[in-house]
Amino acid sequence: MALRINQEIPNLTVPTDLGEITLHDWIGDSWAILFSHPKDFTPVCTTEFGAVAQLSDEWEKRNTKVMGISVDGVEEHKAWKGDIEKTSGASAGFPIVADEGLTVSKALDMLPADAYLPDGRTPADSATVRSVFIIAPNKKVQLMMTYPMSVGRNFAEVLRALDGLQRTYEQPLATPANWETGQDVIVALALDDAAAAEKYGDLDIKLPYLRYAKDPA
């Protein structure tokens, strides 16, 4: 069964370059981002992991932990981090899972159940292992993105999506297209106009079902 939004992630214990980690304990009361890639020492993913490293202060501001996932081993991860730090100019202090047995990749539905990695594999053999998961403190998946090998992931968009998720988490709110922090939000139809105005102040009612309120942050 495919992993779905609002489904709790499996509480796996995984080997990483920073030691063994149990996912639910590691997340704790934080938000978490898991991001995967097909192979260490590949060009696009080196730039992506560098972008994640450069955003370390932004993740911390948002009480968010980040973790990479790869089907390569611990020693390869440690060596690759040198390249990541050299090209990005930032410390890559986040853990990278060594998913050599595909346990995490299969549990998070990033590979077919019968997937295997041949000897002498290339990144193409694990190309589908290239996803982003944003997970809430309740350990449930809030967002999933999957990219092809040829397009680098936009971590500014991941950060924007995280902001939107945190703003609307367990609130009767949503964010409109292209929303950024500080812009008006959409009030859910679970509240009638009177209840929405009482909770969020004056409404900008565009349509009966499209009602904006000031960002409550």
C-alpha positions as CSV (number, residue, x, y, z in Angstrom):
1,M,0.0,0.0,0.0
2,A,1.4,3.4,-1.0
3,L,2.4,5.9,1.6
4,R,-0.2,8.7,1.7
5,I,-0.6,12.2,3.2
6,N,-1.7,12.1,6.8
7,Q,-0.3,8.6,7.2
8,E,2.1,8.0,10.0
9,I,5.6,7.2,8.8
10,P,7.1,3.8,9.9
11,N,9.1,4.0,13.1
12,L,12.3,2.5,11.6
13,T,15.7,2.4,13.2
14,V,18.2,3.3,10.5
15,P,22.0,3.5,10.1
16,T,23.3,6.9,9.2
17,D,26.7,8.6,8.9
18,L,26.0,10.1,12.4
19,G,25.1,6.8,14.0
20,E,21.9,4.7,14.4
21,I,18.7,6.7,14.5
22,T,15.1,5.7,15.3
23,L,12.9,7.9,13.2
24,H,10.1,8.8,15.7
25,D,12.5,9.5,18.5
26,W,14.6,11.6,16.2
27,I,11.6,13.7,15.1
28,G,10.5,14.2,18.7
29,D,8.3,17.3,18.9
30,S,9.8,18.8,15.8
31,W,8.9,19.0,12.1
32,A,11.0,16.9,9.8
33,I,12.1,16.7,6.2
34,L,13.3,13.5,4.6
35,F,14.9,14.0,1.2
36,S,16.3,11.2,-0.9
37,H,18.6,10.7,-3.9
38,P,19.8,7.9,-6.1
39,K,23.5,7.9,-5.5
40,D,26.4,9.7,-3.7
41,F,28.9,11.7,-5.8
42,T,26.4,12.7,-8.4
43,P,26.2,16.3,-9.7
44,V,22.6,17.4,-9.2
45,C,22.3,15.9,-5.8
46,T,25.5,17.4,-4.6
47,T,24.0,20.8,-5.4
48,E,20.8,19.9,-3.7
49,F,22.4,18.6,-0.5
50,G,24.5,21.8,-0.5
51,A,21.3,23.9,-0.7
52,V,19.9,22.0,2.3
53,A,23.2,22.7,4.2
54,Q,23.0,26.4,3.3
55,L,19.5,26.6,4.8
56,S,20.5,25.2,8.2
57,D,19.5,28.4,10.0
58,E,16.1,28.5,8.3
59,W,15.3,24.9,9.3
60,E,16.3,25.7,12.9
61,K,14.0,28.8,13.0
62,R,11.1,26.5,12.0
63,N,11.9,23.8,14.5
64,T,12.6,21.4,11.6
65,K,15.1,18.6,11.4
66,V,16.4,17.4,8.0
67,M,17.6,14.0,7.0
68,G,19.0,12.7,3.7
69,I,18.4,9.2,2.4
70,S,20.6,7.3,0.0
71,V,21.1,3.7,-1.0
72,D,24.9,4.1,-0.6
73,G,26.8,3.2,2.6
74,V,27.9,5.2,5.6
75,E,31.6,5.6,4.6
76,E,30.5,6.8,1.1
77,H,28.2,9.4,2.8
78,K,31.0,10.6,5.0
79,A,33.3,11.1,2.0
80,W,30.6,12.7,-0.1
81,K,29.9,15.3,2.6
82,G,33.3,16.7,2.0
83,D,32.3,17.5,-1.6
84,I,29.0,18.9,-0.5
85,E,30.7,21.2,2.0
86,K,33.4,22.2,-0.5
87,T,30.9,23.3,-3.2
88,S,28.3,24.8,-0.9
89,G,30.5,26.6,1.6
90,A,28.2,25.3,4.4
91,S,28.5,22.5,7.0
92,A,26.4,19.5,6.2
93,G,25.5,18.6,9.8
94,F,22.4,16.6,9.0
95,P,22.4,12.8,9.0
96,I,22.2,10.7,5.8
97,V,20.6,7.3,6.0
98,A,22.6,4.4,4.5
99,D,19.7,2.5,3.0
100,E,21.7,-0.2,1.3
101,G,19.0,-2.8,1.9
102,L,16.3,-0.6,0.6
103,T,14.3,-0.8,3.8
104,V,13.5,2.9,4.0
105,S,13.1,3.3,0.3
106,K,10.4,0.5,0.3
107,A,8.8,1.6,3.5
108,L,8.3,5.1,2.1
109,D,7.1,3.8,-1.2
110,M,10.0,5.2,-3.3
111,L,10.7,1.9,-5.1
112,P,8.7,-1.1,-6.3
113,A,8.4,-3.8,-3.8
114,D,10.5,-6.1,-5.9
115,A,13.3,-3.5,-6.5
116,Y,16.9,-4.5,-6.2
117,L,20.2,-2.9,-6.9
118,P,22.6,-4.7,-9.3
119,D,26.3,-4.9,-8.8
120,G,28.0,-1.9,-10.4
121,R,24.8,0.0,-10.5
122,T,24.4,3.5,-11.8
123,P,22.1,6.3,-10.5
124,A,19.6,5.2,-13.2
125,D,19.0,1.9,-11.3
126,S,17.7,3.9,-8.3
127,A,16.3,6.9,-10.1
128,T,12.9,6.8,-8.4
129,V,14.6,7.2,-5.0
130,R,14.3,11.0,-5.3
131,S,11.6,12.3,-3.1
132,V,10.9,14.9,-0.4
133,F,8.7,14.2,2.6
134,I,7.6,16.9,5.1
135,I,6.5,15.3,8.4
136,A,4.6,17.0,11.3
137,P,5.4,16.5,15.0
138,N,2.6,13.9,15.1
139,K,4.8,11.8,12.8
140,K,2.3,12.0,9.9
141,V,3.3,12.9,6.3
142,Q,2.0,16.3,5.4
143,L,3.6,16.7,1.9
144,M,5.3,14.6,-0.7
145,M,7.2,15.6,-3.8
146,T,9.0,13.4,-6.4
147,Y,11.4,14.8,-9.0
148,P,13.1,13.3,-12.1
149,M,16.9,13.0,-12.2
150,S,17.3,15.9,-14.7
151,V,15.7,18.6,-12.6
152,G,17.2,19.9,-9.4
153,R,14.8,20.3,-6.5
154,N,13.9,23.8,-5.5
155,F,14.5,24.0,-1.7
156,A,13.2,27.6,-1.6
157,E,9.8,25.9,-2.6
158,V,10.3,23.3,0.1
159,L,10.8,26.0,2.6
160,R,7.8,27.9,1.4
161,A,5.6,24.8,1.6
162,L,6.9,24.1,5.1
163,D,5.8,27.7,6.1
164,G,2.4,27.0,4.7
165,L,2.1,23.7,6.4
166,Q,3.1,25.2,9.7
167,R,0.7,28.1,9.3
168,T,-2.3,25.9,8.6
169,Y,-1.4,22.9,10.9
170,E,-4.4,21.9,13.0
171,Q,-6.1,25.2,12.0
172,P,-9.1,25.9,9.7
173,L,-6.9,27.7,7.3
174,A,-5.3,27.1,3.9
175,T,-2.9,29.1,1.7
176,P,-3.6,30.3,-1.8
177,A,-1.5,29.8,-4.9
178,N,2.0,31.3,-4.6
179,W,1.5,32.2,-0.9
180,E,4.4,33.5,1.1
181,T,4.7,34.3,4.8
182,G,2.8,37.4,5.7
183,Q,0.3,37.3,2.9
184,D,-3.4,36.7,3.5
185,V,-4.6,33.2,4.1
186,I,-7.8,31.4,3.2
187,V,-10.4,30.5,5.9
188,A,-11.8,27.0,5.6
189,L,-15.5,26.5,5.0
190,A,-15.7,24.7,8.3
191,L,-16.3,28.2,9.8
192,D,-19.3,30.3,8.7
193,D,-18.7,34.0,8.1
194,A,-19.5,35.1,11.7
195,A,-17.2,32.4,13.3
196,A,-14.4,33.1,10.8
197,A,-14.6,36.9,11.5
198,E,-14.6,36.3,15.2
199,K,-11.6,34.1,15.0
200,Y,-9.5,35.9,12.4
201,G,-10.9,39.4,12.2
202,D,-12.2,41.2,9.1
203,L,-12.6,39.0,6.1
204,D,-12.0,39.8,2.4
205,I,-14.8,37.8,0.8
206,K,-14.1,37.2,-2.9
207,L,-16.6,34.5,-3.3
208,P,-18.9,32.7,-0.9
209,Y,-16.4,29.9,-0.8
210,L,-13.2,32.1,-1.1
211,R,-12.6,34.2,2.0
212,Y,-9.3,35.7,2.9
213,A,-8.1,36.8,6.3
214,K,-4.9,38.4,7.5
215,D,-2.0,36.0,8.3
216,P,-2.5,35.3,12.0
217,A,1.3,34.7,12.5
